[in-house]
Amino acid sequence: MGQQQKARQWLLWLELCAASLMQIPDCKPLGRCFAHPALVRLGLPHLTQPFIFINDQMPLFIIDTNLPRSKIPKTFTADAAELIATITRREKNHVGVLVNTDLILSVGGSEEPAAMGKLQAIKRLGGERNNQYTAPIYEFIEKTLGIKGDRFVLEFQAIQGSEIALGGKTLADYPE
């Protein structure tokens, strides 16, 4: 997909936010019209509604495993970021992935290959959402790392915007 096509899709999505009476929590009204510089450079029209997209969900996926680093595929972090972005409906460049290898780790009293994972996010976790995220994450871990479901423990952790920072400010400090 080309840059101009992505920008057009983004513009359409933003206008849909406005049309849905701001029901999507990512859309924030401003006192004036706003267009992202990339849209202006591409010659696309300014937004018809005054709002801005603020990404304050920034998921973080952490995997702790007793597997050696050599057993982690080179594309694992990129593939994991793509998966987490897809299931949480975030952009891939807003997803963090951390893999800790070569750990002394036991699941069920056994030190056979295993992993413990944690998915942290603001506003994107809880209840039915966690149920929807579980199967794709477990399938991904088994496919890429060879760790079966009974050897992988996954924790979901909903966090507050004030508990994560980007660019020298907590996400609670970003404009409303």
Secondary structure, DSSP 8 states (H G I E B T S, - for coil): --HHHHHHHHHHHHHHHHHTTT-STTEEE-SS----HHHHHTT----SS-EEE------EEEEEESS-GGGS-TTHHHHHHHHHHHHHT--GGG-EEEEE-S----BTTB-SS-EEEEEEESSS-SHHHHHHHHHHHHHHHHHHH---GGGEEEEEEE--GGG-EETTEEGGGS--
